[in-house]
Amino acid sequence: MTKIAILGSGRVATTLASKLSAAGHGVAIGTRDPSGTADKWQGPSIAIATPAEVVAAAEVIVNATPGDTSVERLGEMRDMLAGKILIDIANATVRGESDMPGGLLYPETSLAEELQKALPDTKVVKTLNTMLFTVMADPGSLRSPATAFLSGNHTDAKERVCELLVDLGWQADQIEDLGGIASARAVEPFILLVPTILKKYGFAPFALSLAR
């Protein structure tokens, strides 16, 4: 069992919290409004507290906060995040029409790289940011195999994240290690295609896949 703190309380956070909890992990959601989130929560019994409280008790942290504020929010917890694994699944974009992604906030680097820079003592791993949130915890919902891309500078952290991906339903051959954290800049731009996909297909499950 891994003690996991998921920062955020939206659809992504709740989807992952439910699946990881069902897999036997100790999951807690960190939110700025614990009581409000608890009132709306309809999933399994998990802890819901402030971000600082759940981070302090966790081994692995999942960043499911809005990407345009992630560096600021997590940077404030730099000391608390030291020595821990941070799974970054967010996308940092400039807001466009209808609040859809209108451009990359870090066009010369990536959110994952900016987080690793702001959190030098934390092991940042980028993954699960190239799909609809439902696919993150249910890759079998697609008619063809999806790919979960992985970027990070620390081999041991990526191995730990791979284990959690398997618990989410991913097969080992669906996980593609792209290399160091700088490789995240190759997959983060996929978010710019998402508005077009949603416009054409709605919220039907989709994911970026590597065919070979």
C-alpha positions as CSV (number, residue, x, y, z in Angstrom):
1,M,0.0,0.0,0.0
2,T,1.2,3.4,-0.9
3,K,0.2,6.6,0.9
4,I,-1.0,8.9,-1.9
5,A,-2.0,12.6,-1.8
6,I,-4.0,13.9,-4.7
7,L,-4.0,17.6,-5.0
8,G,-7.2,18.9,-6.6
9,S,-10.8,18.1,-6.2
10,G,-12.1,18.1,-9.8
11,R,-13.0,15.2,-12.1
12,V,-9.4,14.1,-12.6
13,A,-8.7,14.0,-8.9
14,T,-11.8,12.2,-8.0
15,T,-11.5,9.6,-10.8
16,L,-8.0,8.7,-9.7
17,A,-8.8,8.8,-6.0
18,S,-11.6,6.3,-6.5
19,K,-9.5,3.8,-8.6
20,L,-6.4,4.0,-6.4
21,S,-8.4,3.6,-3.3
22,A,-10.1,0.5,-4.7
23,A,-6.6,-0.9,-5.5
24,G,-5.8,-0.8,-1.8
25,H,-3.8,2.4,-1.5
26,G,-4.2,4.9,1.3
27,V,-5.5,7.9,-0.7
28,A,-6.2,11.4,0.5
29,I,-7.5,14.4,-1.4
30,G,-5.9,17.8,-0.7
31,T,-8.1,20.8,-1.4
32,R,-8.5,24.4,-0.3
33,D,-12.1,23.6,0.7
34,P,-12.1,20.3,2.5
35,S,-15.6,20.6,4.0
36,G,-17.2,21.6,0.7
37,T,-15.4,18.8,-1.1
38,A,-16.4,16.3,1.5
39,D,-20.1,17.3,1.2
40,K,-20.0,16.6,-2.5
41,W,-17.9,13.4,-2.4
42,Q,-19.7,10.3,-3.6
43,G,-16.7,7.9,-3.8
44,P,-15.1,5.4,-1.4
45,S,-14.3,6.5,2.1
46,I,-11.0,8.6,1.9
47,A,-9.4,11.4,3.8
48,I,-10.1,14.9,2.6
49,A,-8.0,17.7,4.1
50,T,-5.9,20.7,3.2
51,P,-3.1,20.3,0.7
52,A,-0.4,20.7,3.4
53,E,-2.0,18.1,5.6
54,V,-2.3,15.4,3.0
55,V,1.2,16.1,1.6
56,A,2.8,15.8,5.0
57,A,1.4,12.2,5.4
58,A,2.0,11.0,1.8
59,E,4.8,9.2,0.0
60,V,3.5,10.0,-3.5
61,I,1.7,13.2,-4.5
62,V,-0.4,13.6,-7.7
63,N,-0.7,17.1,-9.1
64,A,-4.2,17.4,-10.4
65,T,-4.4,21.2,-9.9
66,P,-4.9,23.6,-12.8
67,G,-1.6,23.7,-14.6
68,D,-1.4,27.4,-14.9
69,T,-1.1,27.7,-11.1
70,S,0.7,24.5,-10.3
71,V,4.2,25.9,-10.0
72,E,3.1,28.6,-7.6
73,R,0.9,26.3,-5.5
74,L,3.4,23.4,-5.2
75,G,6.4,25.8,-4.9
76,E,4.9,27.0,-1.6
77,M,5.3,23.4,-0.3
78,R,8.8,23.0,-1.5
79,D,10.2,21.8,1.9
80,M,7.2,19.5,2.5
81,L,7.6,17.9,-0.9
82,A,11.4,17.2,-0.5
83,G,12.2,13.5,-0.9
84,K,8.8,12.6,-2.2
85,I,7.6,11.6,-5.7
86,L,5.4,14.0,-7.5
87,I,3.3,12.7,-10.4
88,D,2.4,15.6,-12.6
89,I,-0.7,15.0,-14.8
90,A,-1.6,18.6,-15.4
91,N,-1.3,20.7,-18.5
92,A,-0.3,24.4,-18.3
93,T,-2.1,26.5,-20.9
94,V,-3.3,30.0,-21.6
95,R,-7.1,30.1,-21.5
96,G,-8.7,30.5,-24.9
97,E,-12.3,30.6,-26.1
98,S,-14.9,29.0,-23.9
99,D,-12.1,28.5,-21.3
100,M,-10.4,25.9,-23.6
101,P,-6.6,25.7,-23.9
102,G,-5.5,28.5,-26.2
103,G,-1.7,28.1,-26.0
104,L,1.1,26.6,-23.9
105,L,2.1,28.6,-20.8
106,Y,5.6,27.3,-21.1
107,P,6.2,27.0,-24.8
108,E,10.0,26.8,-24.5
109,T,10.0,24.1,-21.7
110,S,7.2,22.2,-20.1
111,L,5.2,22.3,-16.9
112,A,7.0,19.2,-15.7
113,E,10.3,20.9,-16.1
114,E,9.2,24.0,-14.4
115,L,8.0,21.9,-11.4
116,Q,11.3,20.0,-11.2
117,K,13.1,23.3,-11.3
118,A,10.9,24.8,-8.5
119,L,11.2,21.5,-6.5
120,P,14.8,20.4,-6.8
121,D,14.5,17.9,-4.0
122,T,11.4,16.2,-5.3
123,K,11.3,13.5,-7.9
124,V,8.9,14.7,-10.6
125,V,7.4,12.2,-13.0
126,K,5.1,13.3,-15.9
127,T,2.4,11.0,-17.1
128,L,-1.3,10.6,-18.0
129,N,-1.7,14.0,-19.5
130,T,-2.4,12.8,-23.0
131,M,-5.9,11.5,-22.6
132,L,-9.4,12.2,-21.4
133,F,-9.6,11.9,-17.6
134,T,-11.8,8.8,-17.7
135,V,-9.1,6.8,-19.6
136,M,-6.5,7.5,-16.9
137,A,-8.3,5.0,-14.6
138,D,-9.9,2.9,-17.3
139,P,-7.6,2.4,-20.4
140,G,-9.6,-0.6,-21.4
141,S,-12.5,1.7,-22.3
142,L,-10.8,2.4,-25.7
143,R,-11.2,0.2,-28.7
144,S,-7.5,0.2,-29.4
145,P,-4.6,0.2,-26.9
146,A,-3.7,3.6,-25.4
147,T,-0.2,4.7,-24.3
148,A,0.8,6.2,-21.0
149,F,3.9,8.3,-21.6
150,L,6.4,8.7,-18.8
151,S,9.1,11.4,-18.3
152,G,11.4,11.9,-15.3
153,N,15.0,12.1,-14.2
154,H,14.8,9.5,-11.5
155,T,14.6,5.8,-12.5
156,D,13.4,4.6,-9.1
157,A,10.5,7.1,-9.1
158,K,9.4,6.1,-12.6
159,E,9.5,2.5,-11.5
160,R,7.2,3.3,-8.6
161,V,4.9,5.3,-10.9
162,C,4.7,2.3,-13.3
163,E,3.5,0.1,-10.5
164,L,0.7,2.6,-9.8
165,L,-0.2,2.8,-13.4
166,V,-0.7,-1.0,-13.4
167,D,-3.0,-0.6,-10.5
168,L,-5.0,1.9,-12.6
169,G,-5.4,-0.7,-15.2
170,W,-2.5,-0.1,-17.6
171,Q,-0.5,-3.0,-19.0
172,A,3.2,-2.9,-18.9
173,D,3.5,-2.7,-22.7
174,Q,1.3,0.3,-22.8
175,I,3.7,2.4,-20.7
176,E,6.3,4.3,-22.8
177,D,9.3,5.7,-20.9
178,L,10.4,8.7,-22.9
179,G,13.5,9.5,-20.8
180,G,14.3,12.5,-18.7
181,I,12.0,15.2,-17.5
182,A,12.8,17.4,-20.6
183,S,11.0,14.8,-22.7
184,A,7.7,16.1,-21.2
185,R,7.9,19.0,-23.7
186,A,7.2,16.5,-26.5
187,V,3.9,15.4,-25.1
188,E,2.5,18.4,-23.3
189,P,1.6,20.2,-26.6
190,F,-1.0,17.4,-27.3
191,I,-3.4,19.5,-25.1
192,L,-3.7,22.0,-27.9
193,L,-5.4,19.3,-30.0
194,V,-7.9,18.5,-27.3
195,P,-10.4,21.3,-28.0
196,T,-10.8,20.1,-31.6
197,I,-11.3,16.5,-30.5
198,L,-13.9,17.5,-27.9
199,K,-15.7,19.7,-30.4
200,K,-15.9,16.8,-32.9
201,Y,-16.5,13.8,-30.6
202,G,-17.7,15.3,-27.3
203,F,-16.5,13.6,-24.1
204,A,-16.0,10.1,-25.6
205,P,-12.9,8.5,-24.3
206,F,-9.7,9.2,-26.3
207,A,-5.9,9.1,-25.8
208,L,-2.7,9.7,-27.7
209,S,-1.2,6.3,-28.7
210,L,2.1,5.2,-30.1
211,A,1.6,2.6,-32.9
212,R,4.6,0.5,-33.7
